[in-house]
Amino acid sequence: MRLAGVGKPVYEFLDGHDLQKSTGKWMTKERIIDRQNDKYQEKVTDPETGAVIHHCEEPLSKHWGHGSAKHKK
């Protein structure tokens, strides 16, 4: 969903599978980015065992230095 005059969507949701590069295994990933309410939520689960591999829930304004926002060396 986008607001008029705003470049990025106000709300993004991802629910699907993602390849974990370090292990070569497919994991289940759920991610919510809610810019209007300053929320970031992500959970990565091993679909075979149900074990939570990664969980992050924090204000979006505090979620930096990840992915493409990492500092390049």
CHARMM-style PDB file with segment names, atoms N, HN, CA, C and O in Angstrom:
ATOM      1  N   MET     1       0.857  -1.174   0.000  1.00  0.00      PROA
ATOM      2  CA  MET     1       0.000   0.000   0.000  1.00  0.00      PROA
ATOM      3  C   MET     1       0.904   1.239   0.000  1.00  0.00      PROA
ATOM      4  O   MET     1       1.857   1.317   0.775  1.00  0.00      PROA
ATOM      5  N   ARG     2       0.603   2.191  -0.861  1.00  0.00      PROA
ATOM      6  HN  ARG     2      -0.171   2.127  -1.491  1.00  0.00      PROA
ATOM      7  CA  ARG     2       1.370   3.436  -0.933  1.00  0.00      PROA
ATOM      8  C   ARG     2       0.470   4.630  -0.637  1.00  0.00      PROA
ATOM      9  O   ARG     2      -0.724   4.631  -0.935  1.00  0.00      PROA
ATOM     10  N   LEU     3       1.084   5.639  -0.042  1.00  0.00      PROA
ATOM     11  HN  LEU     3       2.054   5.639   0.201  1.00  0.00      PROA
ATOM     12  CA  LEU     3       0.397   6.905   0.144  1.00  0.00      PROA
ATOM     13  C   LEU     3       0.823   7.842  -0.972  1.00  0.00      PROA
ATOM     14  O   LEU     3       1.943   7.738  -1.473  1.00  0.00      PROA
ATOM     15  N   ALA     4      -0.034   8.736  -1.360  1.00  0.00      PROA
ATOM     16  HN  ALA     4      -0.944   8.820  -0.953  1.00  0.00      PROA
ATOM     17  CA  ALA     4       0.282   9.689  -2.422  1.00  0.00      PROA
ATOM     18  C   ALA     4       1.505  10.517  -2.031  1.00  0.00      PROA
ATOM     19  O   ALA     4       1.576  11.054  -0.925  1.00  0.00      PROA
ATOM     20  N   GLY     5       2.454  10.610  -2.941  1.00  0.00      PROA
ATOM     21  HN  GLY     5       2.396  10.173  -3.839  1.00  0.00      PROA
ATOM     22  CA  GLY     5       3.641  11.414  -2.708  1.00  0.00      PROA
ATOM     23  C   GLY     5       4.726  10.737  -1.897  1.00  0.00      PROA
ATOM     24  O   GLY     5       5.751  11.355  -1.610  1.00  0.00      PROA
ATOM     25  N   VAL     6       4.527   9.473  -1.518  1.00  0.00      PROA
ATOM     26  HN  VAL     6       3.695   8.971  -1.751  1.00  0.00      PROA
ATOM     27  CA  VAL     6       5.515   8.728  -0.735  1.00  0.00      PROA
ATOM     28  C   VAL     6       6.153   7.685  -1.647  1.00  0.00      PROA
ATOM     29  O   VAL     6       5.446   6.944  -2.329  1.00  0.00      PROA
ATOM     30  N   GLY     7       7.492   7.622  -1.664  1.00  0.00      PROA
ATOM     31  HN  GLY     7       8.067   8.224  -1.109  1.00  0.00      PROA
ATOM     32  CA  GLY     7       8.210   6.725  -2.559  1.00  0.00      PROA
ATOM     33  C   GLY     7       8.053   5.258  -2.223  1.00  0.00      PROA
ATOM     34  O   GLY     7       7.768   4.453  -3.110  1.00  0.00      PROA
ATOM     35  N   LYS     8       8.231   4.885  -0.955  1.00  0.00      PROA
ATOM     36  HN  LYS     8       8.462   5.538  -0.234  1.00  0.00      PROA
ATOM     37  CA  LYS     8       8.173   3.481  -0.567  1.00  0.00      PROA
ATOM     38  C   LYS     8       6.785   3.130  -0.056  1.00  0.00      PROA
ATOM     39  O   LYS     8       6.065   3.992   0.449  1.00  0.00      PROA
ATOM     40  N   PRO     9       6.405   1.844  -0.191  1.00  0.00      PROA
ATOM     41  CA  PRO     9       5.104   1.430   0.355  1.00  0.00      PROA
ATOM     42  C   PRO     9       5.055   1.634   1.862  1.00  0.00      PROA
ATOM     43  O   PRO     9       6.068   1.502   2.549  1.00  0.00      PROA
ATOM     44  N   VAL    10       3.893   1.951   2.363  1.00  0.00      PROA
ATOM     45  HN  VAL    10       3.070   2.058   1.806  1.00  0.00      PROA
ATOM     46  CA  VAL    10       3.695   2.168   3.792  1.00  0.00      PROA
ATOM     47  C   VAL    10       3.740   0.833   4.531  1.00  0.00      PROA
ATOM     48  O   VAL    10       4.164   0.776   5.686  1.00  0.00      PROA
ATOM     49  N   TYR    11       3.300  -0.252   3.864  1.00  0.00      PROA
ATOM     50  HN  TYR    11       2.956  -0.205   2.926  1.00  0.00      PROA
ATOM     51  CA  TYR    11       3.219  -1.568   4.490  1.00  0.00      PROA
ATOM     52  C   TYR    11       3.718  -2.611   3.506  1.00  0.00      PROA
ATOM     53  O   TYR    11       3.256  -2.660   2.366  1.00  0.00      PROA
ATOM     54  N   GLU    12       4.659  -3.448   3.935  1.00  0.00      PROA
ATOM     55  HN  GLU    12       5.034  -3.409   4.861  1.00  0.00      PROA
ATOM     56  CA  GLU    12       5.148  -4.550   3.113  1.00  0.00      PROA
ATOM     57  C   GLU    12       5.033  -5.837   3.917  1.00  0.00      PROA
ATOM     58  O   GLU    12       5.252  -5.845   5.129  1.00  0.00      PROA
ATOM     59  N   PHE    13       4.687  -6.928   3.229  1.00  0.00      PROA
ATOM     60  HN  PHE    13       4.509  -6.921   2.245  1.00  0.00      PROA
ATOM     61  CA  PHE    13       4.542  -8.217   3.881  1.00  0.00      PROA
ATOM     62  C   PHE    13       5.137  -9.286   2.982  1.00  0.00      PROA
ATOM     63  O   PHE    13       4.841  -9.335   1.788  1.00  0.00      PROA
ATOM     64  N   LEU    14       5.980 -10.146   3.556  1.00  0.00      PROA
ATOM     65  HN  LEU    14       6.220 -10.106   4.525  1.00  0.00      PROA
ATOM     66  CA  LEU    14       6.563 -11.256   2.826  1.00  0.00      PROA
ATOM     67  C   LEU    14       6.294 -12.526   3.608  1.00  0.00      PROA
ATOM     68  O   LEU    14       6.536 -12.574   4.814  1.00  0.00      PROA
ATOM     69  N   ASP    15       5.804 -13.544   2.948  1.00  0.00      PROA
ATOM     70  HN  ASP    15       5.607 -13.505   1.968  1.00  0.00      PROA
ATOM     71  CA  ASP    15       5.557 -14.836   3.577  1.00  0.00      PROA
ATOM     72  C   ASP    15       5.877 -15.896   2.535  1.00  0.00      PROA
ATOM     73  O   ASP    15       5.116 -16.090   1.587  1.00  0.00      PROA
ATOM     74  N   GLY    16       7.006 -16.584   2.708  1.00  0.00      PROA
ATOM     75  HN  GLY    16       7.624 -16.426   3.478  1.00  0.00      PROA
ATOM     76  CA  GLY    16       7.389 -17.582   1.721  1.00  0.00      PROA
ATOM     77  C   GLY    16       8.687 -18.259   2.095  1.00  0.00      PROA
ATOM     78  O   GLY    16       9.089 -18.279   3.258  1.00  0.00      PROA
ATOM     79  N   HSD    17       9.342 -18.817   1.079  1.00  0.00      PROA
ATOM     80  HN  HSD    17       9.016 -18.801   0.134  1.00  0.00      PROA
ATOM     81  CA  HSD    17      10.580 -19.558   1.290  1.00  0.00      PROA
ATOM     82  C   HSD    17      11.758 -18.763   0.768  1.00  0.00      PROA
ATOM     83  O   HSD    17      11.654 -18.033  -0.218  1.00  0.00      PROA
ATOM     84  N   ASP    18      12.895 -18.921   1.457  1.00  0.00      PROA
ATOM     85  HN  ASP    18      12.979 -19.514   2.258  1.00  0.00      PROA
ATOM     86  CA  ASP    18      14.107 -18.209   1.086  1.00  0.00      PROA
ATOM     87  C   ASP    18      15.290 -19.146   1.307  1.00  0.00      PROA
ATOM     88  O   ASP    18      15.340 -19.869   2.302  1.00  0.00      PROA
ATOM     89  N   LEU    19      16.238 -19.130   0.378  1.00  0.00      PROA
ATOM     90  HN  LEU    19      16.198 -18.543  -0.431  1.00  0.00      PROA
ATOM     91  CA  LEU    19      17.417 -19.975   0.488  1.00  0.00      PROA
ATOM     92  C   LEU    19      18.413 -19.353   1.458  1.00  0.00      PROA
ATOM     93  O   LEU    19      18.832 -18.210   1.277  1.00  0.00      PROA
ATOM     94  N   GLN    20      18.789 -20.104   2.481  1.00  0.00      PROA
ATOM     95  HN  GLN    20      18.448 -21.033   2.628  1.00  0.00      PROA
ATOM     96  CA  GLN    20      19.786 -19.637   3.438  1.00  0.00      PROA
ATOM     97  C   GLN    20      21.158 -19.963   2.843  1.00  0.00      PROA
ATOM     98  O   GLN    20      21.524 -21.128   2.692  1.00  0.00      PROA
ATOM     99  N   LYS    21      21.904 -18.914   2.512  1.00  0.00      PROA
ATOM    100  HN  LYS    21      21.607 -17.967   2.634  1.00  0.00      PROA
ATOM    101  CA  LYS    21      23.170 -19.085   1.797  1.00  0.00      PROA
ATOM    102  C   LYS    21      24.189 -19.898   2.587  1.00  0.00      PROA
ATOM    103  O   LYS    21      24.920 -20.699   2.005  1.00  0.00      PROA
ATOM    104  N   SER    22      24.250 -19.706   3.897  1.00  0.00      PROA
ATOM    105  HN  SER    22      23.656 -19.055   4.370  1.00  0.00      PROA
ATOM    106  CA  SER    22      25.273 -20.373   4.704  1.00  0.00      PROA
ATOM    107  C   SER    22      25.103 -21.892   4.748  1.00  0.00      PROA
ATOM    108  O   SER    22      26.090 -22.623   4.834  1.00  0.00      PROA
ATOM    109  N   THR    23      23.850 -22.372   4.687  1.00  0.00      PROA
ATOM    110  HN  THR    23      23.049 -21.779   4.617  1.00  0.00      PROA
ATOM    111  CA  THR    23      23.601 -23.816   4.778  1.00  0.00      PROA
ATOM    112  C   THR    23      23.110 -24.428   3.472  1.00  0.00      PROA
ATOM    113  O   THR    23      23.179 -25.644   3.294  1.00  0.00      PROA
ATOM    114  N   GLY    24      22.614 -23.598   2.558  1.00  0.00      PROA
ATOM    115  HN  GLY    24      22.558 -22.610   2.703  1.00  0.00      PROA
ATOM    116  CA  GLY    24      22.056 -24.118   1.316  1.00  0.00      PROA
ATOM    117  C   GLY    24      20.668 -24.724   1.494  1.00  0.00      PROA
ATOM    118  O   GLY    24      20.166 -25.400   0.596  1.00  0.00      PROA
ATOM    119  N   LYS    25      20.044 -24.485   2.653  1.00  0.00      PROA
ATOM    120  HN  LYS    25      20.452 -23.936   3.382  1.00  0.00      PROA
ATOM    121  CA  LYS    25      18.708 -25.019   2.936  1.00  0.00      PROA
ATOM    122  C   LYS    25      17.644 -23.958   2.699  1.00  0.00      PROA
ATOM    123  O   LYS    25      17.881 -22.763   2.877  1.00  0.00      PROA
ATOM    124  N   TRP    26      16.475 -24.417   2.298  1.00  0.00      PROA
ATOM    125  HN  TRP    26      16.282 -25.388   2.153  1.00  0.00      PROA
ATOM    126  CA  TRP    26      15.326 -23.525   2.153  1.00  0.00      PROA
ATOM    127  C   TRP    26      14.674 -23.333   3.503  1.00  0.00      PROA
ATOM    128  O   TRP    26      14.393 -24.302   4.209  1.00  0.00      PROA
ATOM    129  N   MET    27      14.434 -22.087   3.864  1.00  0.00      PROA
ATOM    130  HN  MET    27      14.663 -21.300   3.291  1.00  0.00      PROA
ATOM    131  CA  MET    27      13.800 -21.732   5.131  1.00  0.00      PROA
ATOM    132  C   MET    27      12.499 -20.995   4.865  1.00  0.00      PROA
ATOM    133  O   MET    27      12.308 -20.429   3.789  1.00  0.00      PROA
ATOM    134  N   THR    28      11.610 -21.004   5.842  1.00  0.00      PROA
ATOM    135  HN  THR    28      11.766 -21.464   6.716  1.00  0.00      PROA
ATOM    136  CA  THR    28      10.370 -20.241   5.758  1.00  0.00      PROA
ATOM    137  C   THR    28      10.636 -18.871   6.361  1.00  0.00      PROA
ATOM    138  O   THR    28      11.157 -18.762   7.471  1.00  0.00      PROA
ATOM    139  N   LYS    29      10.274 -17.818   5.617  1.00  0.00      PROA
ATOM    140  HN  LYS    29       9.851 -17.906   4.715  1.00  0.00      PROA
ATOM    141  CA  LYS    29      10.540 -16.457   6.091  1.00  0.00      PROA
ATOM    142  C   LYS    29       9.244 -15.657   6.113  1.00  0.00      PROA
ATOM    143  O   LYS    29       8.468 -15.670   5.157  1.00  0.00      PROA
ATOM    144  N   GLU    30       9.029 -14.962   7.221  1.00  0.00      PROA
ATOM    145  HN  GLU    30       9.659 -14.951   7.997  1.00  0.00      PROA
ATOM    146  CA  GLU    30       7.908 -14.038   7.370  1.00  0.00      PROA
ATOM    147  C   GLU    30       8.498 -12.674   7.726  1.00  0.00      PROA
ATOM    148  O   GLU    30       9.281 -12.559   8.669  1.00  0.00      PROA
ATOM    149  N   ARG    31       8.120 -11.644   6.971  1.00  0.00      PROA
ATOM    150  HN  ARG    31       7.484 -11.737   6.205  1.00  0.00      PROA
ATOM    151  CA  ARG    31       8.636 -10.301   7.261  1.00  0.00      PROA
ATOM    152  C   ARG    31       7.520  -9.282   7.107  1.00  0.00      PROA
ATOM    153  O   ARG    31       6.753  -9.327   6.145  1.00  0.00      PROA
ATOM    154  N   ILE    32       7.434  -8.361   8.066  1.00  0.00      PROA
ATOM    155  HN  ILE    32       8.057  -8.325   8.847  1.00  0.00      PROA
ATOM    156  CA  ILE    32       6.479  -7.258   8.021  1.00  0.00      PROA
ATOM    157  C   ILE    32       7.262  -5.959   8.195  1.00  0.00      PROA
ATOM    158  O   ILE    32       8.028  -5.808   9.147  1.00  0.00      PROA
ATOM    159  N   ILE    33       7.064  -5.030   7.274  1.00  0.00      PROA
ATOM    160  HN  ILE    33       6.441  -5.152   6.501  1.00  0.00      PROA
ATOM    161  CA  ILE    33       7.627  -3.692   7.380  1.00  0.00      PROA
ATOM    162  C   ILE    33       6.450  -2.727   7.365  1.00  0.00      PROA
ATOM    163  O   ILE    33       5.752  -2.597   6.360  1.00  0.00      PROA
ATOM    164  N   ASP    34       6.242  -2.056   8.489  1.00  0.00      PROA
ATOM    165  HN  ASP    34       6.809  -2.162   9.305  1.00  0.00      PROA
ATOM    166  CA  ASP    34       5.122  -1.125   8.650  1.00  0.00      PROA
ATOM    167  C   ASP    34       5.708   0.257   8.922  1.00  0.00      PROA
ATOM    168  O   ASP    34       6.003   0.599  10.067  1.00  0.00      PROA
ATOM    169  N   ARG    35       5.872   1.044   7.870  1.00  0.00      PROA
ATOM    170  HN  ARG    35       5.632   0.766   6.940  1.00  0.00      PROA
ATOM    171  CA  ARG    35       6.504   2.354   8.003  1.00  0.00      PROA
ATOM    172  C   ARG    35       5.632   3.346   8.771  1.00  0.00      PROA
ATOM    173  O   ARG    35       6.145   4.200   9.493  1.00  0.00      PROA
ATOM    174  N   GLN    36       4.335   3.232   8.615  1.00  0.00      PROA
ATOM    175  HN  GLN    36       3.918   2.538   8.028  1.00  0.00      PROA
ATOM    176  CA  GLN    36       3.419   4.160   9.273  1.00  0.00      PROA
ATOM    177  C   GLN    36       3.467   4.017  10.792  1.00  0.00      PROA
ATOM    178  O   GLN    36       3.346   5.006  11.516  1.00  0.00      PROA
ATOM    179  N   ASN    37       3.645   2.782  11.275  1.00  0.00      PROA
ATOM    180  HN  ASN    37       3.744   1.979  10.687  1.00  0.00      PROA
ATOM    181  CA  ASN    37       3.689   2.520  12.716  1.00  0.00      PROA
ATOM    182  C   ASN    37       5.099   2.227  13.219  1.00  0.00      PROA
ATOM    183  O   ASN    37       5.268   1.805  14.363  1.00  0.00      PROA
ATOM    184  N   ASP    38       6.131   2.448  12.370  1.00  0.00      PROA
ATOM    185  HN  ASP    38       5.994   2.791  11.440  1.00  0.00      PROA
ATOM    186  CA  ASP    38       7.536   2.275  12.740  1.00  0.00      PROA
ATOM    187  C   ASP    38       7.802   0.882  13.296  1.00  0.00      PROA
ATOM    188  O   ASP    38       8.374   0.747  14.378  1.00  0.00      PROA
ATOM    189  N   LYS    39       7.386  -0.175  12.555  1.00  0.00      PROA
ATOM    190  HN  LYS    39       6.921  -0.066  11.677  1.00  0.00      PROA
ATOM    191  CA  LYS    39       7.563  -1.550  13.012  1.00  0.00      PROA
ATOM    192  C   LYS    39       8.322  -2.371  11.980  1.00  0.00      PROA
ATOM    193  O   LYS    39       8.091  -2.247  10.777  1.00  0.00      PROA
ATOM    194  N   TYR    40       9.243  -3.224  12.471  1.00  0.00      PROA
ATOM    195  HN  TYR    40       9.431  -3.325  13.448  1.00  0.00      PROA
ATOM    196  CA  TYR    40       9.937  -4.200  11.642  1.00  0.00      PROA
ATOM    197  C   TYR    40       9.863  -5.528  12.375  1.00  0.00      PROA
ATOM    198  O   TYR    40      10.178  -5.611  13.563  1.00  0.00      PROA
ATOM    199  N   GLN    41       9.445  -6.569  11.660  1.00  0.00      PROA
ATOM    200  HN  GLN    41       9.190  -6.502  10.695  1.00  0.00      PROA
ATOM    201  CA  GLN    41       9.303  -7.889  12.243  1.00  0.00      PROA
ATOM    202  C   GLN    41       9.775  -8.911  11.225  1.00  0.00      PROA
ATOM    203  O   GLN    41       9.385  -8.849  10.059  1.00  0.00      PROA
ATOM    204  N   GLU    42      10.616  -9.857  11.653  1.00  0.00      PROA
ATOM    205  HN  GLU    42      10.933  -9.907  12.600  1.00  0.00      PROA
ATOM    206  CA  GLU    42      11.082 -10.899  10.751  1.00  0.00      PROA
ATOM    207  C   GLU    42      11.278 -12.185  11.545  1.00  0.00      PROA
ATOM    208  O   GLU    42      11.794 -12.169  12.662  1.00  0.00      PROA
ATOM    209  N   LYS    43      10.856 -13.304  10.946  1.00  0.00      PROA
ATOM    210  HN  LYS    43      10.437 -13.318  10.038  1.00  0.00      PROA
ATOM    211  CA  LYS    43      11.030 -14.604  11.578  1.00  0.00      PROA
ATOM    212  C   LYS    43      11.429 -15.604  10.503  1.00  0.00      PROA
ATOM    213  O   LYS    43      10.765 -15.715   9.472  1.00  0.00      PROA
ATOM    214  N   VAL    44      12.526 -16.339  10.747  1.00  0.00      PROA
ATOM    215  HN  VAL    44      13.065 -16.250  11.585  1.00  0.00      PROA
ATOM    216  CA  VAL    44      13.008 -17.364   9.833  1.00  0.00      PROA
ATOM    217  C   VAL    44      12.912 -18.689  10.571  1.00  0.00      PROA
ATOM    218  O   VAL    44      13.426 -18.836  11.680  1.00  0.00      PROA
ATOM    219  N   THR    45      12.240 -19.662   9.935  1.00  0.00      PROA
ATOM    220  HN  THR    45      11.822 -19.543   9.034  1.00  0.00      PROA
ATOM    221  CA  THR    45      11.987 -20.954  10.556  1.00  0.00      PROA
ATOM    222  C   THR    45      12.463 -22.078   9.651  1.00  0.00      PROA
ATOM    223  O   THR    45      12.322 -21.999   8.430  1.00  0.00      PROA
ATOM    224  N   ASP    46      13.025 -23.125  10.244  1.00  0.00      PROA
ATOM    225  HN  ASP    46      13.139 -23.190  11.235  1.00  0.00      PROA
ATOM    226  CA  ASP    46      13.383 -24.329   9.498  1.00  0.00      PROA
ATOM    227  C   ASP    46      12.102 -25.127   9.302  1.00  0.00      PROA
ATOM    228  O   ASP    46      11.517 -25.587  10.282  1.00  0.00      PROA
ATOM    229  N   PRO    47      11.646 -25.306   8.049  1.00  0.00      PROA
ATOM    230  CA  PRO    47      10.368 -25.984   7.831  1.00  0.00      PROA
ATOM    231  C   PRO    47      10.396 -27.471   8.199  1.00  0.00      PROA
ATOM    232  O   PRO    47       9.343 -28.056   8.454  1.00  0.00      PROA
ATOM    233  N   GLU    48      11.570 -28.087   8.232  1.00  0.00      PROA
ATOM    234  HN  GLU    48      12.426 -27.611   8.025  1.00  0.00      PROA
ATOM    235  CA  GLU    48      11.671 -29.509   8.579  1.00  0.00      PROA
ATOM    236  C   GLU    48      11.513 -29.744  10.077  1.00  0.00      PROA
ATOM    237  O   GLU    48      10.860 -30.701  10.492  1.00  0.00      PROA
ATOM    238  N   THR    49      12.109 -28.872  10.886  1.00  0.00      PROA
ATOM    239  HN  THR    49      12.639 -28.094  10.548  1.00  0.00      PROA
ATOM    240  CA  THR    49      12.094 -29.081  12.337  1.00  0.00      PROA
ATOM    241  C   THR    49      11.139 -28.141  13.066  1.00  0.00      PROA
ATOM    242  O   THR    49      10.725 -28.423  14.190  1.00  0.00      PROA
ATOM    243  N   GLY    50      10.789 -27.023  12.426  1.00  0.00      PROA
ATOM    244  HN  GLY    50      11.125 -26.794  11.513  1.00  0.00      PROA
ATOM    245  CA  GLY    50       9.953 -26.025  13.080  1.00  0.00      PROA
ATOM    246  C   GLY    50      10.751 -25.096  13.985  1.00  0.00      PROA
ATOM    247  O   GLY    50      10.178 -24.225  14.639  1.00  0.00      PROA
ATOM    248  N   ALA    51      12.072 -25.274  14.027  1.00  0.00      PROA
ATOM    249  HN  ALA    51      12.538 -25.981  13.495  1.00  0.00      PROA
ATOM    250  CA  ALA    51      12.920 -24.442  14.882  1.00  0.00      PROA
ATOM    251  C   ALA    51      13.024 -23.030  14.319  1.00  0.00      PROA
ATOM    252  O   ALA    51      13.188 -22.837  13.114  1.00  0.00      PROA
ATOM    253  N   VAL    52      12.925 -22.041  15.216  1.00  0.00      PROA
ATOM    254  HN  VAL    52      12.791 -22.198  16.195  1.00  0.00      PROA
ATOM    255  CA  VAL    52      13.080 -20.646  14.820  1.00  0.00      PROA
ATOM    256  C   VAL    52      14.574 -20.365  14.719  1.00  0.00      PROA
ATOM    257  O   VAL    52      15.296 -20.456  15.712  1.00  0.00      PROA
ATOM    258  N   ILE    53      15.037 -20.023  13.516  1.00  0.00      PROA
ATOM    259  HN  ILE    53      14.451 -19.949  12.709  1.00  0.00      PROA
ATOM    260  CA  ILE    53      16.447 -19.762  13.251  1.00  0.00      PROA
ATOM    261  C   ILE    53      16.796 -18.314  13.582  1.00  0.00      PROA
ATOM    262  O   ILE    53      17.877 -18.027  14.097  1.00  0.00      PROA
ATOM    263  N   HSD    54      15.869 -17.404  13.280  1.00  0.00      PROA
ATOM    264  HN  HSD    54      14.991 -17.636  12.861  1.00  0.00      PROA
ATOM    265  CA  HSD    54      16.104 -15.974  13.492  1.00  0.00      PROA
ATOM    266  C   HSD    54      14.775 -15.305  13.797  1.00  0.00      PROA
ATOM    267  O   HSD    54      13.761 -15.595  13.162  1.00  0.00      PROA
ATOM    268  N   HSD    55      14.788 -14.407  14.774  1.00  0.00      PROA
ATOM    269  HN  HSD    55      15.612 -14.171  15.289  1.00  0.00      PROA
ATOM    270  CA  HSD    55      13.591 -13.622  15.083  1.00  0.00      PROA
ATOM    271  C   HSD    55      14.028 -12.209  15.439  1.00  0.00      PROA
ATOM    272  O   HSD    55      14.915 -12.018  16.270  1.00  0.00      PROA
ATOM    273  N   CYS    56      13.407 -11.226  14.811  1.00  0.00      PROA
ATOM    274  HN  CYS    56      12.686 -11.382  14.136  1.00  0.00      PROA
ATOM    275  CA  CYS    56      13.732  -9.830  15.063  1.00  0.00      PROA
ATOM    276  C   CYS    56      12.432  -9.034  15.083  1.00  0.00      PROA
ATOM    277  O   CYS    56      11.626  -9.109  14.155  1.00  0.00      PROA
ATOM    278  N   GLU    57      12.246  -8.285  16.138  1.00  0.00      PROA
ATOM    279  HN  GLU    57      12.901  -8.224  16.891  1.00  0.00      PROA
ATOM    280  CA  GLU    57      11.072  -7.419  16.271  1.00  0.00      PROA
ATOM    281  C   GLU    57      11.542  -6.138  16.931  1.00  0.00      PROA
ATOM    282  O   GLU    57      11.924  -6.139  18.101  1.00  0.00      PROA
ATOM    283  N   GLU    58      11.513  -5.029  16.172  1.00  0.00      PROA
ATOM    284  HN  GLU    58      11.202  -5.028  15.221  1.00  0.00      PROA
ATOM    285  CA  GLU    58      12.017  -3.760  16.673  1.00  0.00      PROA
ATOM    286  C   GLU    58      11.416  -2.609  15.892  1.00  0.00      PROA
ATOM    287  O   GLU    58      10.809  -2.826  14.844  1.00  0.00      PROA
ATOM    288  N   PRO    59      11.575  -1.381  16.386  1.00  0.00      PROA
ATOM    289  CA  PRO    59      11.124  -0.230  15.610  1.00  0.00      PROA
ATOM    290  C   PRO    59      11.906  -0.161  14.296  1.00  0.00      PROA
ATOM    291  O   PRO    59      13.118  -0.377  14.284  1.00  0.00      PROA
ATOM    292  N   LEU    60      11.238   0.130  13.224  1.00  0.00      PROA
ATOM    293  HN  LEU    60      10.254   0.305  13.233  1.00  0.00      PROA
ATOM    294  CA  LEU    60      11.883   0.225  11.916  1.00  0.00      PROA
ATOM    295  C   LEU    60      12.988   1.275  11.925  1.00  0.00      PROA
ATOM    296  O   LEU    60      14.009   1.111  11.257  1.00  0.00      PROA
ATOM    297  N   SER    61      12.789   2.341  12.671  1.00  0.00      PROA
ATOM    298  HN  SER    61      11.959   2.474  13.213  1.00  0.00      PROA
ATOM    299  CA  SER    61      13.790   3.409  12.744  1.00  0.00      PROA
ATOM    300  C   SER    61      15.096   2.932  13.387  1.00  0.00      PROA
ATOM    301  O   SER    61      16.136   3.557  13.181  1.00  0.00      PROA
ATOM    302  N   LYS    62      15.069   1.845  14.157  1.00  0.00      PROA
ATOM    303  HN  LYS    62      14.225   1.337  14.324  1.00  0.00      PROA
ATOM    304  CA  LYS    62      16.264   1.281  14.788  1.00  0.00      PROA
ATOM    305  C   LYS    62      16.871   0.155  13.947  1.00  0.00      PROA
ATOM    306  O   LYS    62      17.968  -0.313  14.253  1.00  0.00      PROA
ATOM    307  N   HSD    63      16.187  -0.282  12.908  1.00  0.00      PROA
ATOM    308  HN  HSD    63      15.296   0.097  12.660  1.00  0.00      PROA
ATOM    309  CA  HSD    63      16.632  -1.406  12.078  1.00  0.00      PROA
ATOM    310  C   HSD    63      17.451  -0.880  10.909  1.00  0.00      PROA
ATOM    311  O   HSD    63      16.920  -0.621   9.828  1.00  0.00      PROA
ATOM    312  N   TRP    64      18.753  -0.726  11.139  1.00  0.00      PROA
ATOM    313  HN  TRP    64      19.184  -0.936  12.017  1.00  0.00      PROA
ATOM    314  CA  TRP    64      19.637  -0.262  10.090  1.00  0.00      PROA
ATOM    315  C   TRP    64      20.943  -1.035  10.189  1.00  0.00      PROA
ATOM    316  O   TRP    64      21.231  -1.652  11.214  1.00  0.00      PROA
ATOM    317  N   GLY    65      21.735  -0.997   9.114  1.00  0.00      PROA
ATOM    318  HN  GLY    65      21.501  -0.496   8.281  1.00  0.00      PROA
ATOM    319  CA  GLY    65      22.970  -1.779   9.083  1.00  0.00      PROA
ATOM    320  C   GLY    65      22.739  -3.210   8.680  1.00  0.00      PROA
ATOM    321  O   GLY    65      23.577  -4.070   8.952  1.00  0.00      PROA
ATOM    322  N   HSD    66      21.607  -3.493   8.029  1.00  0.00      PROA
ATOM    323  HN  HSD    66      20.926  -2.795   7.808  1.00  0.00      PROA
ATOM    324  CA  HSD    66      21.266  -4.839   7.587  1.00  0.00      PROA
ATOM    325  C   HSD    66      21.080  -4.825   6.071  1.00  0.00      PROA
ATOM    326  O   HSD    66      20.739  -3.791   5.499  1.00  0.00      PROA
ATOM    327  N   GLY    67      21.302  -5.958   5.423  1.00  0.00      PROA
ATOM    328  HN  GLY    67      21.579  -6.798   5.888  1.00  0.00      PROA
ATOM    329  CA  GLY    67      21.054  -6.072   3.986  1.00  0.00      PROA
ATOM    330  C   GLY    67      21.797  -5.026   3.180  1.00  0.00      PROA
ATOM    331  O   GLY    67      23.006  -4.860   3.339  1.00  0.00      PROA
ATOM    332  N   SER    68      21.094  -4.330   2.327  1.00  0.00      PROA
ATOM    333  HN  SER    68      20.112  -4.465   2.197  1.00  0.00      PROA
ATOM    334  CA  SER    68      21.722  -3.328   1.466  1.00  0.00      PROA
ATOM    335  C   SER    68      22.142  -2.080   2.244  1.00  0.00      PROA
ATOM    336  O   SER    68      22.844  -1.228   1.699  1.00  0.00      PROA
ATOM    337  N   ALA    69      21.726  -1.956   3.506  1.00  0.00      PROA
ATOM    338  HN  ALA    69      21.156  -2.649   3.948  1.00  0.00      PROA
ATOM    339  CA  ALA    69      22.106  -0.795   4.310  1.00  0.00      PROA
ATOM    340  C   ALA    69      23.439  -1.005   5.031  1.00  0.00      PROA
ATOM    341  O   ALA    69      23.900  -0.117   5.749  1.00  0.00      PROA
ATOM    342  N   LYS    70      24.067  -2.185   4.843  1.00  0.00      PROA
ATOM    343  HN  LYS    70      23.693  -2.907   4.260  1.00  0.00      PROA
ATOM    344  CA  LYS    70      25.354  -2.449   5.483  1.00  0.00      PROA
ATOM    345  C   LYS    70      26.413  -1.541   4.888  1.00  0.00      PROA
ATOM    346  O   LYS    70      26.350  -1.170   3.716  1.00  0.00      PROA
ATOM    347  N   HSD    71      27.395  -1.187   5.721  1.00  0.00      PROA
ATOM    348  HN  HSD    71      27.446  -1.488   6.673  1.00  0.00      PROA
ATOM    349  CA  HSD    71      28.520  -0.394   5.247  1.00  0.00      PROA
ATOM    350  C   HSD    71      29.422  -1.292   4.390  1.00  0.00      PROA
ATOM    351  O   HSD    71      29.741  -2.413   4.786  1.00  0.00      PROA
ATOM    352  N   LYS    72      29.821  -0.806   3.240  1.00  0.00      PROA
ATOM    353  HN  LYS    72      29.562   0.104   2.918  1.00  0.00      PROA
ATOM    354  CA  LYS    72      30.705  -1.542   2.344  1.00  0.00      PROA
ATOM    355  C   LYS    72      32.152  -1.306   2.752  1.00  0.00      PROA
ATOM    356  O   LYS    72      32.518  -0.199   3.145  1.00  0.00      PROA
ATOM    357  N   LYS    73      32.973  -2.343   2.658  1.00  0.00      PROA
ATOM    358  HN  LYS    73      32.676  -3.243   2.339  1.00  0.00      PROA
ATOM    359  CA  LYS    73      34.401  -2.214   3.006  1.00  0.00      PROA
ATOM    360  C   LYS    73      35.206  -1.905   1.781  1.00  0.00      PROA
ATOM    361  OT1 LYS    73      36.425  -1.759   1.864  1.00  0.00      PROA
TER     362      LYS     73
END
